[in-house]
């Protein structure tokens, strides 16, 4: 079996045997919906404080070492 694409036989076993879906219910799902039901993360994970700090350090609002003065 090729590594390209989805493992349909494996997904069918999980969906129909594991989750108890009827064939029509299984085939009505999109791959994203099935992944969500199976507990896989759908989409991008939420932005954490650590990731925000990393991004702010990498792309600061102003050049490093340049402070703005208010007069």
Long-range contacts (C-beta under 8 A, 24 or more apart in sequence): 6-31, 14-38
